[in-house]
Amino acid sequence: MSTEPDALLLIGHGTRDETGTEEFLALADVLARRVAPLPVAPALLEFQKPTIREAWDSLVQCGATHIRVAPLLLFAAGHARQDIPAEISACAERTPGVIHSQSEPLSRAPSIVDLLVERITHTASDLSVDRRESVTLVMVGRGSHDPCAGSDMRVLGEVTARRAGFSNHAVAFYAMAEPRLPKVLDQVASDSRTQTVLVQPHLLFHGRLYDAIAGQVREAADRHPDVRFGMGGYLGATEEVAEAVRRRAFSPAMAESS
């Protein structure tokens, strides 16, 4: 039995949004090109198929003996620590001749930071932002009850703002953590020096959450008509995200199990 992985299982959170699911599957194709000839099987934890069990079985049927499990998650929280390992353990019990190992979530992977800076720069360009005016960057995450995930998001916001060249910045969350996005938008827009607020969602794909954040940004713009608001795009099925997954999946420091 090989001690090196001979297959990759990409696990996404899952969404009811059809576009988001299509983008996840498209990312799996991008990743497959980067790790060829290793087979890549995409799976979704919730809402949509293929399920983790279905993807696992497809790799085993192709002859896999060591499956590298790659959670497509931005931060380490309950899904990475409990839900995915539980599902994988159940799969492994059914195929005792197959071992597995799990890589870490994306967190502050260099290519993810690069992509965030690109998204922010593009939004600033679309608004013709003059860096001499007062501009505040607001990074917004999904939010989690896990304090480590919240801390990781705050550090990511600091790193990204510095790389993008914004001295004024804040971090907000959509749910489950404080401060919430509407409160932060009101705070930064109420500063008399603020002329423009750039909002960058830290999300992988399109979905209800992205649309909900866009709605909260529009509502803030209505409350503060003298301030310009701009919102960047999500990360998407890009080469940068695929590279982050690849580097995490084949890092020497990974969680091993059998």
C-alpha positions in Angstrom: 0.0 0.0 0.0 1.4 3.4 -1.0 2.3 5.8 1.8 1.9 8.7 -0.6 -1.6 9.9 -1.5 -2.9 8.6 -4.8 -6.2 10.4 -4.8 -7.6 13.7 -3.7 -11.1 14.2 -2.1 -12.2 17.8 -2.3 -15.0 18.6 0.2 -17.0 21.7 0.0 -19.6 23.1 2.5 -22.4 22.9 0.0 -25.1 25.5 -0.9 -28.7 25.5 -2.1 -27.6 28.0 -4.8 -27.2 26.3 -8.2 -24.5 28.8 -9.3 -22.5 28.2 -6.2 -22.6 24.4 -6.7 -21.5 24.8 -10.4 -18.6 27.0 -9.3 -17.5 24.4 -6.7 -17.5 21.7 -9.4 -15.6 24.0 -11.8 -13.0 24.6 -9.1 -12.6 20.8 -8.8 -11.8 20.7 -12.5 -9.2 23.5 -12.1 -7.6 21.6 -9.2 -7.6 18.3 -11.1 -5.5 19.9 -13.8 -3.0 21.1 -11.2 -2.6 17.7 -9.5 -2.8 15.5 -12.5 -2.5 12.5 -12.9 -4.0 12.1 -9.4 -7.7 11.7 -9.6 -9.8 14.3 -7.9 -13.3 13.6 -6.6 -15.5 16.6 -5.5 -18.0 16.1 -2.6 -20.4 18.4 -0.7 -21.0 18.2 3.0 -24.6 19.6 2.8 -27.5 20.3 0.5 -26.2 18.9 -2.8 -24.6 15.9 -4.4 -22.1 14.2 -4.8 -22.0 13.3 -1.1 -18.7 12.5 0.7 -19.6 8.8 0.6 -20.3 8.8 -3.1 -17.0 10.6 -3.8 -15.0 8.3 -1.5 -16.5 5.2 -3.2 -15.6 6.6 -6.7 -12.0 7.0 -5.7 -11.8 3.5 -4.1 -13.3 2.0 -7.3 -10.5 3.7 -9.2 -8.0 1.9 -7.0 -7.1 4.6 -4.5 -5.3 3.3 -1.4 -4.4 6.6 0.3 -7.0 9.4 -0.1 -6.0 12.9 0.8 -9.0 14.7 2.2 -8.9 18.5 1.3 -11.6 20.6 3.0 -12.5 23.6 0.9 -13.0 25.7 4.0 -11.7 29.2 4.7 -11.1 28.6 8.4 -10.9 25.8 10.9 -14.1 25.4 12.8 -16.8 22.7 13.4 -16.9 21.4 9.9 -13.2 20.9 9.7 -12.8 19.5 13.2 -15.9 17.4 13.7 -18.2 17.0 10.7 -15.8 16.1 7.9 -13.7 13.7 10.1 -16.8 12.0 11.2 -18.0 11.4 7.7 -14.6 10.3 6.6 -14.3 7.8 9.5 -17.6 6.3 8.5 -16.3 5.9 4.9 -13.0 4.4 6.1 -14.8 1.8 8.2 -16.4 0.4 5.1 -13.1 0.2 3.2 -10.5 -1.1 5.7 -7.8 -1.4 3.0 -7.8 2.4 2.3 -6.0 5.0 4.5 -6.6 8.7 4.6 -5.1 12.0 5.7 -6.7 15.5 6.0 -5.2 18.8 5.1 -5.8 22.1 6.8 -8.4 24.8 5.7 -7.2 27.6 3.5 -6.8 30.3 6.2 -4.2 32.9 5.1 -2.7 30.9 2.2 -0.5 33.3 0.1 -2.5 32.9 -3.1 -5.8 33.6 -1.2 -4.3 36.9 0.1 -3.1 37.7 -3.4 -6.6 37.1 -4.8 -8.3 39.2 -2.1 -5.9 42.1 -2.9 -6.7 41.7 -6.6 -10.5 41.8 -5.8 -10.1 44.9 -3.7 -7.9 46.7 -6.2 -10.4 46.0 -8.9 -13.3 47.4 -6.9 -11.2 50.5 -6.0 -10.5 51.0 -9.7 -14.1 50.6 -10.7 -15.0 53.4 -8.2 -12.1 55.5 -9.4 -11.0 55.7 -5.8 -8.5 58.5 -5.1 -6.1 57.3 -2.4 -5.9 60.9 -1.2 -9.5 60.7 0.0 -10.6 58.9 3.2 -11.3 55.3 2.2 -12.1 52.5 4.6 -11.8 48.8 3.7 -14.3 46.5 5.5 -13.5 42.8 5.3 -16.6 40.7 6.0 -16.7 37.0 6.8 -19.5 34.5 7.3 -18.9 34.3 11.0 -18.5 31.3 13.4 -19.1 30.5 17.0 -15.5 29.2 17.0 -13.3 31.9 18.5 -10.2 30.7 16.6 -12.0 31.1 13.3 -13.0 34.7 14.3 -9.4 35.5 15.3 -8.1 34.1 12.0 -10.5 36.3 10.1 -9.3 39.4 12.0 -5.7 38.6 11.3 -6.5 38.0 7.6 -8.2 41.4 7.5 -5.1 43.1 8.9 -2.8 41.3 6.5 -5.0 42.0 3.5 -5.5 45.7 4.3 -1.8 46.2 4.7 -1.0 44.4 1.4 -3.7 46.4 -0.4 -2.4 49.7 1.0 -5.4 50.7 3.2 -4.6 52.2 6.6 -8.2 52.5 7.5 -9.9 49.1 7.8 -12.3 47.0 9.8 -13.5 43.4 10.0 -17.1 42.4 10.3 -19.2 39.3 10.3 -22.5 38.4 8.8 -23.7 36.1 11.6 -22.6 34.1 14.7 -19.8 36.6 15.6 -19.4 40.2 16.5 -19.3 42.9 15.2 -22.0 42.4 12.7 -21.7 44.0 9.3 -24.5 46.7 9.5 -23.0 48.0 12.7 -19.5 48.3 11.3 -20.8 49.9 8.1 -22.7 52.5 10.1 -19.6 53.2 12.3 -17.2 53.7 9.5 -19.6 55.7 7.4 -20.5 58.0 10.3 -16.9 59.2 10.5 -17.0 62.6 8.9 -13.7 62.0 7.2 -15.0 58.9 5.4 -15.8 59.4 1.7 -15.7 55.8 0.4 -16.3 52.4 2.0 -15.0 49.3 0.2 -16.6 46.0 1.3 -14.8 42.8 0.5 -16.7 39.6 1.3 -14.5 36.7 2.2 -16.6 34.0 0.6 -15.7 31.2 -1.8 -18.7 31.1 -4.2 -21.9 32.8 -5.1 -24.9 32.0 -2.8 -27.5 33.4 -0.6 -24.9 34.8 1.8 -23.2 36.8 -0.9 -26.6 38.3 -1.9 -27.5 39.0 1.7 -24.2 40.9 2.3 -24.8 42.9 -0.9 -28.3 43.8 0.4 -26.8 45.0 3.7 -24.3 47.2 1.8 -27.1 48.7 -0.3 -29.1 49.4 2.9 -26.1 51.1 4.4 -25.7 53.2 1.3 -29.3 54.4 1.7 -28.6 55.3 5.3 -25.5 57.3 4.4 -26.1 59.0 1.0 -23.0 61.1 1.3 -20.7 58.1 1.4 -19.8 55.9 -1.6 -20.0 52.2 -1.1 -18.4 49.5 -3.3 -18.4 45.7 -2.9 -15.9 43.3 -4.3 -16.5 39.8 -5.7 -16.1 36.5 -4.0 -13.1 34.3 -4.5 -14.6 31.9 -7.1 -13.3 28.9 -9.1 -9.9 30.5 -9.7 -6.4 29.3 -10.2 -5.5 31.1 -6.9 -8.0 29.1 -4.9 -6.9 25.8 -6.6 -3.3 26.6 -5.8 -4.1 27.2 -2.1 -5.9 23.9 -1.9 -3.0 22.1 -3.7 -0.4 23.6 -1.4 -2.4 22.8 1.7 -3.1 19.2 0.5 0.5 18.4 -0.1 2.1 20.3 2.7 4.4 18.2 4.9 2.5 19.3 8.0 -0.9 17.6 7.7 -3.3 15.7 9.9 -2.7 11.9 9.4 -5.0 9.1 10.3 -5.8 5.6 9.2 
